Amino acid sequence: MKFDPNSLNIVPFVSVDHMMKIVLQIGVEKMLKGIAEYVEDDFKRWELFDKTPRVPSHSEKGVIELMPTSDGEVYGFKYVNGHPANTKEGLQTVTAFGMLADVETGYPVLLSEMTILTALRTAATSAVAAKHLAAKNAKVMAMIGNGAQSEFQALAFKTILGIEEVRLYDIDPAATEKCARNLAGRGLNVVSCTSSQEALEGAQIVTTCTADKQYATILTDNMVGSGLHINAIGGDCPGKTELHKDILLRSGIFVEYTPQTRIEGEIQQLDDDYPVTELWEVITGQKEGRTSDGQITLFDGVGFAVEDFSALRYLRDHYKETGFYEDLDMIADPDDPRDLFGMVQRAKTPEQAAS
Amino acid sequence: MKFDPNSLNIVPFVSVDHMMKIVLQIGVEKMLKGIAEYVEDDFKRWELFDKTPRVPSHSEKGVIELMPTSDGEVYGFKYVNGHPANTKEGLQTVTAFGMLADVETGYPVLLSEMTILTALRTAATSAVAAKHLAAKNAKVMAMIGNGAQSEFQALAFKTILGIEEVRLYDIDPAATEKCARNLAGRGLNVVSCTSSQEALEGAQIVTTCTADKQYATILTDNMVGSGLHINAIGGDCPGKTELHKDILLRSGIFVEYTPQTRIEGEIQQLDDDYPVTELWEVITGQKEGRTSDGQITLFDGVGFAVEDFSALRYLRDHYKETGFYEDLDMIADPDDPRDLFGMVQRAKTPEQAAS
């Protein structure tokens, strides 16, 4: 990566406001599709990445995590929290920001809000998984949990898989109403349901994305018919699952990064050596995905650092053309690298110099 | 921590330019002293901290690291790189930024440049260690390595320990000249030397802070006289040490966080069970520091996350009164936390809304 000597101190920053404008300018479906391509590309070169389970700091109220990764040329990390009780205080359950840096110099090259970007990459990753795992020609998706992630999931599955109908259910009807309203006029047949059972009628795919931190049972065994693809997004930290264990035992299970999913995913309910397949192995053709029309496939998605990396790469390749970013003076850049102290002294304001 | 509902999206940011102005407004010595107090306070409650060795991503050219920690109420982390060859390209060897967040909500509360702040906290920590380990009434310090860290070390030792004379040596005379120039008129007797031996004459303390990534021998055994305190700062990553092993074997060795120092410090030259004392144990009085006037004491400093946390806490308590900060729109804050999608849609510019 080449550095402009006149702007060594500058790191481009995409604020929340700019990210919203970027999404709107590019178009949410086009951006989901673009990020999905970057995710799929990075999963294809999975073995190249420096992978580590996220680095968590747990408290009673939630968790704060750092998710670093590197492909040897570019380094990326995300800061993200998960605080289920936040919504009661009018705060987001999940907020995030992240950055990319040049491995050769260690200099940051992009800083960005990642609450919105995470919503996009999560939906894009789900759709990539379903593309490789769900029944061919799936047209109907049930969506259990109609919170902040739901519209992004619906549109990702529409644009990447060709889903035509989404069937919404949430224990809070207001959430379903909000989701239906946001999806109106976007080319999807949106059906609001009053139970999970009803939502599942005729669906080839079910997405579960609920937020409570507990061992919940959003889906029970009898609700899961043959051939279903389950896109399980909400079970993503220790003590938080959405599916009854019996469903897992009947399913082909696919994960992002096994060591992390054993801790955070639905499979925390299973033995540590229960066989699972990593998604990248399916995408590269090294392992089989769906083995029969009747098989139940489960994508036990918890979100992995490589996906954030992909989303940040997409952003890095596109933010400039939108014009929606600002320059942050973030890196100390003395004329003589050994003279940090002198640089500070020379920064005196006229008042400080006179005193 | 209470949040203002009108500014949930805002994270205060201290840029490089603002950090320089803050240092100048507060005064570098006063700031070093203040940070040293925060460091000492945090070392006193060491056991409370969530500690983990830094999370590194190594490459041929250097390392990028994340250094997280938490005291249960506040969470902090630092991004930092170490690229020894960077100076050849006119880049900093080390650049850094960091943040604090509220553990209860996971929301970031401060983002800051940390290249300058790291220089300050490194010097402050060294002085805190020397205060507890060096001979009483030490007045003369040798400084081997006169790069970016040297002036901060000299002033920290002046203001916190009462050092009156610094004796400078660097293999590059231009570095010594720069350091002497920067320290002129600051109440220190500055002596430029042409060899390490000369620098050590009459010194009760020696600070080594050189930057080459290699097993170097900045100090050899015969140079180290009885009663000396060695403040070894430059040996701070695998494969980078400054002292001959024989010196270690003659010294009482003090470290920040043993698991990290075994990997990164001078003691990487010793067996994994070689006895060392953690500095916090000395500060809290649980273990002895210097045991005799003739003992050689060695602070094998590599820099630990808690020190960055202390420096960020100091900054958090002081940036506002200086006025040198800006507001970053970093956290997505929809009126309804479940309606992230709707928030994005409502951000349309007039042009986007019309199209």
Interface residues (C-beta under 8 A of the other chain):
Chain A: F3 P5 L8 N9 F13 S15 V16 D17 M19 M20 K21 V23 L24 Q25 V28 D50 T52 V55 S57 S59 K61 G62 V63 I64 L66 P68 S70 G72 Y75 F77 Y79 N81 G82 H83 N86 T87 E89 G90 L91 Q92 T93 T95 F97 M99 A101 V103 E104 T105 G106 Y107 P108 E113 T115 I116 A119 N146 G147 A148 Q149 S150 E151 F152 A175 K178 R181 N182 L328 D329 M330 I331 A332 D333 P334 D336 P337 R338 D339 L340 F341 G342 M343 V344 Q345 A347 K348 T349 Q352
Chain B: F3 P5 L8 N9 F13 S15 V16 D17 M19 M20 K21 V23 L24 Q25 V28 D50 T52 V55 S57 S59 K61 G62 V63 I64 L66 P68 T69 S70 G72 Y75 F77 Y79 N81 G82 H83 N86 T87 E89 G90 L91 Q92 T93 T95 F97 M99 A101 V103 E104 T105 G106 Y107 P108 E113 T115 I116 A119 N146 G147 A148 Q149 S150 E151 F152 A175 K178 R181 N182 L328 D329 M330 I331 A332 D333 P334 D336 P337 R338 D339 L340 F341 G342 M343 V344 Q345 A347 K348 T349 Q352
